Amino acid sequence: MAKITLATIKKFIRQNRNNLFIKQKSRFDGMSDCVMDNKNAEFRQVNAESIDFEKSNTLGIAGAWFVGSSRDNFYEYSDDNYIGYTVYNCCGQCVIVTKK
């Protein structure tokens, strides 16, 4: 099994840009100075026109955050309806998927 890297995530986004969904499971909250769970997290469609690989920290995707410098953790994700990747770092956790 190959290691999942940011390049893997970018390739997945390029290949599925018109059918991407994101769920922001947690995010950094400046008021509490820690990462807080999003209890109302649900998948929502990503606007394909907003995707911008020049924006290295978000790739233009609202709800996604990439720290870089090997501080991001990537995992495969799969459920009954979706397949994709989980992104986890000090800024929170999101799942970027496409429908099966």
Secondary structure, 3 states (H helix, E strand, C coil): CCCCCHHHHHHHHHHHHHHEEEEEEEEEECCCCEEEECCCCCCEECCHHHCCCCCCCCCCCCCCCCCCCCCCEEEEEECCCEEEEEEEECCEEEEEEEEC
